């Protein structure tokens, strides 16, 4: 009985389906449906605020009114599944792929995914970066067989659009928006150092190298993939940068 009552109330709060719950409501001034509608409105508005706080750039691009409409559609088809809301909204990027009113802004999906990657990086577990000395201790003849475990904060973003530029020019302190070439694809990463989330664009070769390593392949295979895409790929410099930046946690042969 209690479970059914809770399920019916959830239907009211999220979808404004009042009929199953009406027999349980006292018929007093104000009307049953109108009183239940207050719960629905408050729930939807609260969830819209949660999404707006997770996706400020997406909201700025489309405007508050449009964002509220798409957020409401998202909430109706993707209600919260957990009791905590700080991780609610992870599927919004995929939802935008099929949201017809947003098709005129083709980079919106990848922009939203970049924003969610930042949230994932922020809430990822803490880790201890790899000590570069561990790699220096490997037999030089076996270095190509070394596999790296990437940090839990690392997320790779690949887009046909310049999403990192789009994100940057849609920050609150950016009033002078430059012209952006929307035909320019970008690959990059999002991660966290201490409590600060950071992101930056990388070359196609470096992106391929990182992706291959993230997939569990050894350094030799990752380097071959990178150089097959970009013969000017600089392994020594790239490896040094990522060791210094804390991209990796452990290694094994």
Protein Blocks (a to p, Z undefined) as FASTA:
>chain_A
ZZmmmmmmmmmmmnopaklmmmmpccdehijklmmmmmmmmmmmmmmmmmmmmmmmlmmm
nopklmmmmmmmmmmmmccfbfbfklgojlmmmmmmmmmklmmmmmlmmmmmmmmmmmmm
mmpccdddddfklmmmpcfklmmmpccdddfkbccdddfbdfklmmmmmcfklmbccddd
fkbccddddddehjbccdddddfklmmmmmmmmnopafklmmmmmmmmmmkbcfklmmmm
mmmnopafbdcZZ
